[in-house]
Amino acid sequence: MQLLINPLDVPVDDPWALESLARLYAYPERVREGRPWLRANMVSGLDGAANLAGLSEGLSGAADKRIFGVLRALADVVLVGAETVRAEGYRPGRARAEFAEARRAAGQPPAPVIAVVTRSLALDLDSALFTEPLVRTVVITTEDAPAERLAAVARTADVITAGEGSVDLPRAVAELAGRGWTRQLTEGGPRLLGQVAADGLLDELCLSLAPLVTGGDSPRIMKGPQMPDTHRMRLVSLIEQKGFLFTRYLRPAHPAPVSE
């Protein structure tokens, strides 16, 4: 693994080491002040495909999974769409011994909270995501969600309601921050990430580029209505490993993150 671009001058000896990746992807100091920072972590092929045979797993590799694990280990909460939860068979966040002390020092729970965004509440409440979490799973839905289904979900998960007809993501993100979860991560899928970007909530994009051309009709990493304005991002790190490229982009208005 080679660190090709590091304009933030983060001290990095071995980019493959967990400690180096944790420094490179550290959240900015603003999260300590109660101000949320929402980063996305996605993978795509060279032709823009966001999945292979319907799953992101086919585009992944060892280094991608390592960075995926580090980003989760740094986060307070992982925001994910219900469609992705169903397709990818989501499980609860897990505690990692290598990050246990750092999480305690930062006042974080042993594992990140998984927060599922869903309007329909079509969730498998018997799955491990709801029956085996270290930290209780959160479900984010609308205020006019079906009452009977909402009551069933509330028995196995914490519930946040925001918006009518569709989830009001700015309100939901603010609610998560109000619970002290300011280190925020979303893993999509494309519809959720498209909404996050359209609402102006995307502070950072970590995009893994797999050296694969797949063709087909896979969606891009963002899917939804055309945004009224394009959002230009600035590259702050680039890592290469066996043809995979791991990029990190920030919104230009943001100051550079400072390692915690």
C-alpha positions as CSV (number, residue, x, y, z in Angstrom):
1,M,0.0,0.0,0.0
2,Q,1.4,3.4,-1.0
3,L,0.3,6.8,0.1
4,L,0.5,8.8,-3.1
5,I,-1.1,12.1,-2.0
6,N,-1.1,13.5,1.5
7,P,-1.5,17.3,1.3
8,L,-2.6,17.5,4.9
9,D,0.9,16.2,5.9
10,V,-0.6,13.7,8.3
11,P,2.3,11.7,9.8
12,V,2.2,8.3,8.1
13,D,4.9,5.7,8.3
14,D,3.2,2.5,7.0
15,P,-0.1,3.3,5.3
16,W,-1.2,-0.3,5.9
17,A,-0.9,0.0,9.7
18,L,-4.2,0.6,11.5
19,E,-2.6,3.5,13.5
20,S,-1.6,5.2,10.3
21,L,-5.0,4.8,8.7
22,A,-6.7,6.1,11.9
23,R,-4.6,9.3,11.7
24,L,-5.1,9.7,8.0
25,Y,-8.9,9.4,8.4
26,A,-9.3,11.2,11.7
27,Y,-12.4,13.3,12.2
28,P,-11.9,17.1,12.6
29,E,-11.8,18.8,16.0
30,R,-15.3,20.2,15.4
31,V,-16.8,16.9,16.5
32,R,-15.6,17.5,20.0
33,E,-17.6,20.7,20.0
34,G,-20.9,19.0,19.2
35,R,-20.8,19.8,15.5
36,P,-21.5,16.8,13.3
37,W,-19.2,15.7,10.4
38,L,-20.8,13.3,7.9
39,R,-18.5,11.3,5.7
40,A,-19.5,8.7,3.2
41,N,-17.6,5.5,2.4
42,M,-18.4,4.0,-1.0
43,V,-16.8,1.7,-3.6
44,S,-17.2,1.7,-7.4
45,G,-15.7,0.1,-10.4
46,L,-13.8,2.0,-13.1
47,D,-17.0,2.4,-15.1
48,G,-18.9,3.8,-12.2
49,A,-20.7,0.7,-11.1
50,A,-21.6,0.8,-7.4
51,N,-22.1,-3.0,-7.1
52,L,-21.5,-6.2,-8.9
53,A,-24.4,-8.7,-9.2
54,G,-26.4,-6.4,-6.8
55,L,-23.8,-6.4,-4.0
56,S,-20.8,-4.1,-3.2
57,E,-18.9,-7.1,-2.0
58,G,-17.9,-8.0,-5.6
59,L,-16.0,-4.8,-5.9
60,S,-14.2,-5.0,-2.6
61,G,-10.7,-6.3,-1.7
62,A,-8.5,-6.8,1.4
63,A,-7.4,-3.2,1.6
64,D,-10.9,-1.9,1.0
65,K,-12.2,-4.0,3.8
66,R,-9.4,-2.8,6.1
67,I,-10.2,0.9,5.4
68,F,-14.0,0.0,5.8
69,G,-13.2,-1.4,9.3
70,V,-11.1,1.7,10.3
71,L,-13.8,4.1,9.2
72,R,-16.4,2.2,11.3
73,A,-14.0,2.0,14.2
74,L,-13.7,5.8,14.2
75,A,-17.4,6.5,13.8
76,D,-20.1,7.1,16.5
77,V,-22.9,6.2,14.1
78,V,-23.3,4.5,10.7
79,L,-26.2,5.8,8.7
80,V,-27.5,3.3,6.1
81,G,-30.6,2.9,3.9
82,A,-33.0,0.0,4.5
83,E,-32.6,-1.2,0.9
84,T,-28.9,-1.7,1.5
85,V,-29.5,-3.3,4.9
86,R,-31.7,-5.9,3.2
87,A,-29.4,-6.5,0.2
88,E,-26.2,-6.7,2.1
89,G,-27.5,-8.6,5.1
90,Y,-26.3,-5.9,7.6
91,R,-25.1,-7.0,11.0
92,P,-24.4,-4.8,14.1
93,G,-21.2,-2.8,14.5
94,R,-18.6,-4.8,16.3
95,A,-16.1,-3.8,19.0
96,R,-12.4,-3.9,17.9
97,A,-9.8,-4.4,20.5
98,E,-7.3,-2.3,18.5
99,F,-9.5,0.8,18.9
100,A,-11.0,0.1,22.3
101,E,-8.8,2.5,24.3
102,A,-9.2,5.3,21.7
103,R,-13.0,4.9,21.8
104,R,-13.1,5.0,25.6
105,A,-10.9,8.1,25.6
106,A,-13.2,9.8,23.1
107,G,-16.3,8.9,25.1
108,Q,-17.6,6.6,22.4
109,P,-19.5,3.3,22.9
110,P,-17.5,0.1,22.2
111,A,-19.0,-0.2,18.7
112,P,-20.7,2.3,16.4
113,V,-24.5,2.6,16.4
114,I,-26.2,1.4,13.1
115,A,-28.9,3.9,12.2
116,V,-31.3,2.6,9.4
117,V,-33.2,5.1,7.3
118,T,-36.6,3.7,6.2
119,R,-39.9,5.1,5.2
120,S,-41.7,1.8,4.9
121,L,-40.3,0.1,8.1
122,A,-39.9,-3.1,6.0
123,L,-37.2,-4.5,8.2
124,D,-36.4,-8.0,9.5
125,L,-36.7,-7.4,13.2
126,D,-35.5,-11.0,13.9
127,S,-32.1,-10.4,12.2
128,A,-28.9,-10.0,14.2
129,L,-28.9,-6.2,13.5
130,F,-31.9,-6.0,15.9
131,T,-31.3,-9.0,18.2
132,E,-27.6,-8.9,18.8
133,P,-26.3,-5.3,18.8
134,L,-23.7,-4.2,21.3
135,V,-25.3,-0.8,21.1
136,R,-29.0,-0.6,20.4
137,T,-29.8,-0.1,16.7
138,V,-31.6,3.1,15.7
139,V,-34.3,3.3,13.0
140,I,-35.0,6.7,11.4
141,T,-38.4,7.0,9.8
142,T,-41.2,9.4,9.1
143,E,-43.7,10.9,11.5
144,D,-46.6,9.4,9.5
145,A,-45.1,5.9,9.5
146,P,-47.6,3.0,10.0
147,A,-48.4,3.1,13.7
148,E,-48.6,-0.7,14.2
149,R,-45.3,-1.3,12.5
150,L,-43.7,1.6,14.3
151,A,-44.7,0.1,17.6
152,A,-43.1,-3.2,16.6
153,V,-39.9,-1.5,15.6
154,A,-39.8,0.5,18.9
155,R,-39.7,-2.8,20.9
156,T,-36.3,-3.8,19.4
157,A,-34.7,-0.5,18.3
158,D,-34.6,3.2,19.2
159,V,-36.7,5.3,16.9
160,I,-36.2,8.8,15.5
161,T,-39.1,10.3,13.5
162,A,-38.3,13.2,11.1
163,G,-40.5,14.5,8.3
164,E,-43.7,13.4,6.8
165,G,-43.9,11.4,3.6
166,S,-40.1,11.1,3.4
167,V,-37.4,11.3,6.0
168,D,-36.1,14.8,6.7
169,L,-32.4,14.0,6.7
170,P,-31.1,17.4,8.1
171,R,-33.4,16.9,11.1
172,A,-32.3,13.3,11.5
173,V,-28.6,14.2,11.4
174,A,-29.2,16.9,13.9
175,E,-31.0,14.4,16.2
176,L,-28.1,12.0,16.0
177,A,-25.7,14.8,16.8
178,G,-27.9,15.8,19.8
179,R,-27.3,12.3,21.2
180,G,-23.6,13.0,21.1
181,W,-23.0,11.1,17.8
182,T,-21.1,13.7,15.9
183,R,-18.7,11.4,14.1
184,Q,-21.1,10.3,11.4
185,L,-20.5,7.8,8.6
186,T,-22.9,6.7,5.8
187,E,-22.4,3.6,3.7
188,G,-25.3,4.5,1.4
189,G,-26.7,3.0,-0.6
190,P,-26.9,5.2,-3.7
191,R,-30.4,6.6,-3.0
192,L,-29.5,7.6,0.6
193,L,-26.2,9.1,-0.5
194,G,-27.9,11.0,-3.3
195,Q,-30.3,12.5,-0.7
196,V,-27.5,13.3,1.7
197,A,-25.6,15.2,-1.0
198,A,-28.7,17.0,-2.3
199,D,-29.5,18.2,1.2
200,G,-26.0,19.6,1.6
201,L,-25.0,17.3,4.4
202,L,-22.0,15.6,2.8
203,D,-18.8,16.8,4.4
204,E,-16.5,14.1,3.1
205,L,-16.4,11.3,0.5
206,C,-14.1,8.3,0.9
207,L,-14.4,6.5,-2.5
208,S,-12.6,3.2,-3.1
209,L,-12.0,2.7,-6.9
210,A,-11.8,-1.0,-7.8
211,P,-9.7,-1.8,-10.9
212,L,-12.7,-3.5,-12.5
213,V,-14.9,-2.9,-15.6
214,T,-18.2,-4.6,-15.1
215,G,-20.7,-3.1,-17.6
216,G,-24.3,-3.8,-16.8
217,D,-26.9,-1.4,-15.4
218,S,-25.5,-1.0,-11.8
219,P,-26.4,2.4,-10.3
220,R,-23.7,5.0,-9.6
221,I,-22.7,5.6,-6.0
222,M,-25.4,8.4,-5.9
223,K,-28.9,7.9,-7.4
224,G,-31.7,10.4,-7.3
225,P,-32.9,13.7,-8.8
226,Q,-30.5,16.0,-10.6
227,M,-29.0,18.3,-8.0
228,P,-29.5,22.0,-8.6
229,D,-25.8,22.8,-8.2
230,T,-22.7,20.7,-8.7
231,H,-20.6,20.2,-5.6
232,R,-16.9,20.4,-6.2
233,M,-14.7,18.5,-3.8
234,R,-11.0,18.7,-3.0
235,L,-8.7,15.7,-2.8
236,V,-6.9,15.3,0.5
237,S,-5.5,11.8,0.3
238,L,-4.9,9.1,-2.2
239,I,-3.7,5.5,-1.4
240,E,-2.9,2.8,-3.9
241,Q,-2.8,-1.0,-3.3
242,K,-2.8,-3.7,-6.0
243,G,-4.5,-1.4,-8.5
244,F,-7.2,-0.2,-6.0
245,L,-7.3,3.5,-5.4
246,F,-8.6,4.9,-2.0
247,T,-9.5,8.5,-2.3
248,R,-10.6,11.0,0.3
249,Y,-12.4,14.2,-0.7
250,L,-13.7,17.2,1.4
251,R,-16.0,20.0,0.6
252,P,-13.8,23.0,-0.2
253,A,-15.4,25.3,2.4
254,H,-14.2,23.0,5.2
255,P,-10.9,23.5,7.0
256,A,-8.6,20.5,6.9
257,P,-9.3,17.9,9.6
258,V,-6.9,17.7,12.5
259,S,-5.8,14.3,13.8
260,E,-7.4,13.5,17.2
